[in-house]
Amino acid sequence: MISDFEYLYMIHQNSEDALDIVMGKFKRLLWKRAYELYTQQKPIGISIEDLFQEGFLGFYDAIYTFKEIKDVGFAYYVNLCVISTMRTALRKCRSQSYKLLDSKWSLDLFVTEDKSVYLADMIESQDITSDPVVVAHYQDARKIERKVLETISEKERVIYTMREEGFGYREIAERFNISPKNVDNIIQKVRRRLVAMRDVSHM
């Protein structure tokens, strides 16, 4: 039976199969922690799915920062990293006074059917939480984004999320041992799907 340490070695050698296997082993943990923290804190402006995605960032951090130390198991380390990133996301949500404005989600999506206004265009002009129509558009955009993210691979999803979190192309490329151009291709692929699904939903 292959150990976690052997899988980690293979992942560091760019084995996609090993990465998928380790992801599968810990996916249930991520959903469990996301559900626990969500039900405990009942945050506004962030969902269980959002926390799950934040947890995946912690999971990736664990994979690439774990060092074999006596009495510190990989599963324990993953759990700590996952909880840490989820709690950071919750603190960020609270620090923004539960505003939807500063959310990383869907800023490049259209909020008007004539495609004249991006959600990002509204950030500096108003608090969208005061306008129920805009809030409805925003929530619709989030639903569309979640649907699109379900259609891509875990690796692509994490790359997109990292970019939306503010990581640079080079940082992401180094993390996954790919070129910045490959990172950009993935980001553009997701954004094209977002716009396409938005168009379909309003036909």
PANU-651698 format. One line per field, with one value per residue (C-alpha): residue number from 1; residue in one letter; x, y, z. Coordinates in nm, 2 decimals. Layout:
seq = c(NUM, ...)
type = c(A, ...)
xx = c(X, ...)
yy = c(Y, ...)
zz = c(Z, ...)
This chain:
seq = c(1, 2, 3, 4, 5, 6, 7, 8, 9, 10, 11, 12, 13, 14, 15, 16, 17, 18, 19, 20, 21, 22, 23, 24, 25, 26, 27, 28, 29, 30, 31, 32, 33, 34, 35, 36, 37, 38, 39, 40, 41, 42, 43, 44, 45, 46, 47, 48, 49, 50, 51, 52, 53, 54, 55, 56, 57, 58, 59, 60, 61, 62, 63, 64, 65, 66, 67, 68, 69, 70, 71, 72, 73, 74, 75, 76, 77, 78, 79, 80, 81, 82, 83, 84, 85, 86, 87, 88, 89, 90, 91, 92, 93, 94, 95, 96, 97, 98, 99, 100, 101, 102, 103, 104, 105, 106, 107, 108, 109, 110, 111, 112, 113, 114, 115, 116, 117, 118, 119, 120, 121, 122, 123, 124, 125, 126, 127, 128, 129, 130, 131, 132, 133, 134, 135, 136, 137, 138, 139, 140, 141, 142, 143, 144, 145, 146, 147, 148, 149, 150, 151, 152, 153, 154, 155, 156, 157, 158, 159, 160, 161, 162, 163, 164, 165, 166, 167, 168, 169, 170, 171, 172, 173, 174, 175, 176, 177, 178, 179, 180, 181, 182, 183, 184, 185, 186, 187, 188, 189, 190, 191, 192, 193, 194, 195, 196, 197, 198, 199, 200, 201, 202, 203)
type = c(M, I, S, D, F, E, Y, L, Y, M, I, H, Q, N, S, E, D, A, L, D, I, V, M, G, K, F, K, R, L, L, W, K, R, A, Y, E, L, Y, T, Q, Q, K, P, I, G, I, S, I, E, D, L, F, Q, E, G, F, L, G, F, Y, D, A, I, Y, T, F, K, E, I, K, D, V, G, F, A, Y, Y, V, N, L, C, V, I, S, T, M, R, T, A, L, R, K, C, R, S, Q, S, Y, K, L, L, D, S, K, W, S, L, D, L, F, V, T, E, D, K, S, V, Y, L, A, D, M, I, E, S, Q, D, I, T, S, D, P, V, V, V, A, H, Y, Q, D, A, R, K, I, E, R, K, V, L, E, T, I, S, E, K, E, R, V, I, Y, T, M, R, E, E, G, F, G, Y, R, E, I, A, E, R, F, N, I, S, P, K, N, V, D, N, I, I, Q, K, V, R, R, R, L, V, A, M, R, D, V, S, H, M)
xx = c(0.00, 0.14, 0.18, 0.10, 0.47, 0.51, 0.21, 0.36, 0.69, 0.50, 0.30, 0.62, 0.73, 0.42, 0.21, -0.15, -0.27, -0.12, -0.27, -0.61, -0.58, -0.47, -0.75, -1.00, -0.88, -0.92, -1.22, -1.46, -1.26, -1.28, -1.66, -1.69, -1.48, -1.66, -2.00, -1.88, -1.75, -2.04, -2.30, -2.10, -2.06, -2.35, -2.16, -2.32, -2.17, -1.99, -2.13, -2.03, -1.91, -1.69, -1.54, -1.48, -1.28, -1.08, -1.01, -0.87, -0.62, -0.51, -0.50, -0.26, -0.05, -0.02, 0.09, 0.37, 0.48, 0.47, 0.79, 0.82, 0.87, 0.85, 0.50, 0.35, 0.14, 0.04, -0.33, -0.30, -0.11, -0.37, -0.64, -0.46, -0.40, -0.76, -0.91, -0.66, -0.76, -1.13, -1.11, -0.90, -1.18, -1.44, -1.24, -1.20, -1.58, -1.65, -1.39, -1.57, -1.89, -2.05, -2.04, -2.06, -1.86, -1.51, -1.58, -1.34, -1.63, -1.77, -1.63, -1.57, -1.93, -2.19, -2.46, -2.68, -2.83, -2.71, -2.35, -2.27, -2.18, -1.95, -1.99, -1.64, -1.76, -2.00, -1.75, -1.64, -1.97, -2.21, -2.28, -2.46, -2.61, -2.85, -3.00, -3.20, -3.20, -2.82, -2.79, -3.02, -2.79, -2.49, -2.63, -2.72, -2.36, -2.24, -2.46, -2.34, -1.98, -2.03, -2.19, -1.89, -1.64, -1.81, -1.73, -1.35, -1.08, -0.98, -0.64, -0.81, -1.05, -0.77, -0.57, -0.87, -0.94, -0.58, -0.59, -0.91, -0.75, -0.48, -0.19, 0.02, 0.05, 0.42, 0.34, 0.07, 0.29, 0.57, 0.33, 0.21, 0.53, 0.37, 0.43, 0.26, 0.11, -0.06, -0.20, -0.34, -0.50, -0.68, -0.80, -0.93, -1.09, -1.29, -1.39, -1.51, -1.73, -1.86, -1.97, -2.11, -2.32, -2.43, -2.55, -2.74, -2.91, -3.06, -3.18)
yy = c(0.00, 0.34, 0.58, 0.95, 1.03, 0.83, 1.01, 1.35, 1.26, 1.16, 1.49, 1.68, 1.50, 1.63, 1.32, 1.42, 1.07, 1.09, 1.44, 1.31, 1.02, 1.24, 1.49, 1.21, 1.10, 1.45, 1.58, 1.45, 1.63, 1.96, 1.93, 1.84, 2.13, 2.37, 2.26, 2.27, 2.63, 2.75, 2.62, 2.75, 3.10, 3.14, 3.40, 3.64, 3.67, 3.34, 2.99, 2.63, 2.59, 2.90, 2.77, 2.44, 2.62, 2.81, 2.48, 2.35, 2.64, 2.52, 2.16, 2.27, 2.46, 2.15, 1.94, 2.17, 2.29, 1.97, 1.85, 1.51, 1.59, 1.35, 1.32, 1.54, 1.34, 1.46, 1.42, 1.63, 1.90, 1.91, 1.95, 2.25, 2.42, 2.37, 2.51, 2.80, 2.91, 2.87, 3.08, 3.34, 3.36, 3.40, 3.68, 3.85, 3.83, 3.98, 4.25, 4.37, 4.42, 4.14, 4.35, 4.17, 4.45, 4.32, 3.96, 3.79, 3.62, 3.71, 4.06, 4.00, 3.90, 4.13, 4.25, 4.40, 4.21, 4.45, 4.37, 4.73, 4.70, 4.46, 4.39, 4.53, 4.86, 4.91, 4.86, 5.22, 5.37, 5.22, 4.96, 4.69, 4.55, 4.84, 4.76, 4.44, 4.43, 4.44, 4.19, 3.96, 3.99, 3.93, 3.62, 3.49, 3.55, 3.35, 3.06, 3.07, 3.07, 2.77, 2.58, 2.66, 2.56, 2.22, 2.15, 2.19, 1.99, 2.04, 2.18, 2.43, 2.53, 2.59, 2.79, 3.01, 3.06, 3.15, 3.41, 3.56, 3.56, 3.79, 3.55, 3.65, 3.44, 3.36, 3.26, 3.02, 2.89, 2.81, 2.64, 2.40, 2.38, 2.51, 2.82, 3.16, 3.12, 2.79, 2.97, 3.24, 2.98, 2.82, 3.16, 3.26, 2.92, 2.97, 3.33, 3.23, 2.96, 3.21, 3.46, 3.18, 3.04, 3.39, 3.44, 3.11, 3.18, 3.50, 3.36)
zz = c(0.00, -0.10, 0.19, 0.20, 0.19, -0.13, -0.29, -0.18, -0.35, -0.67, -0.66, -0.63, -0.94, -1.11, -1.10, -1.17, -1.07, -0.73, -0.68, -0.77, -0.53, -0.24, -0.32, -0.31, 0.03, 0.19, 0.00, 0.27, 0.54, 0.35, 0.32, 0.69, 0.81, 0.58, 0.71, 1.07, 1.05, 0.84, 1.09, 1.39, 1.26, 1.01, 0.81, 0.56, 0.22, 0.21, 0.15, 0.24, -0.11, -0.08, 0.24, 0.07, -0.21, 0.05, 0.22, -0.11, -0.10, 0.25, 0.12, -0.16, 0.09, 0.30, 0.01, -0.09, 0.26, 0.46, 0.60, 0.76, 1.13, 1.42, 1.57, 1.30, 1.06, 0.71, 0.78, 1.10, 0.91, 0.63, 0.88, 1.04, 0.70, 0.59, 0.91, 0.90, 0.55, 0.62, 0.93, 0.75, 0.49, 0.76, 0.93, 0.60, 0.55, 0.89, 0.85, 0.54, 0.74, 0.54, 0.23, -0.10, -0.26, -0.19, -0.26, -0.51, -0.68, -1.02, -1.05, -1.43, -1.49, -1.64, -1.40, -1.68, -1.96, -2.22, -2.10, -2.04, -1.67, -1.49, -1.13, -1.07, -1.22, -0.92, -0.64, -0.61, -0.68, -0.43, -0.17, -0.37, -0.05, -0.04, -0.39, -0.40, -0.78, -0.79, -0.51, -0.71, -1.01, -0.79, -0.64, -0.98, -1.09, -0.80, -0.89, -1.24, -1.12, -0.89, -1.18, -1.41, -1.14, -1.11, -1.48, -1.46, -1.29, -0.93, -1.05, -1.27, -1.00, -0.75, -1.01, -1.08, -0.71, -0.64, -0.92, -0.78, -0.44, -0.58, -0.65, -0.95, -1.26, -1.18, -0.82, -0.94, -1.22, -0.97, -0.74, -1.01, -1.20, -1.52, -1.73, -1.67, -2.02, -1.91, -1.60, -1.82, -2.06, -1.77, -1.63, -1.97, -2.03, -1.70, -1.78, -2.13, -1.97, -1.72, -1.99, -2.20, -1.92, -1.82, -2.18, -2.18, -1.85, -2.00, -2.33)
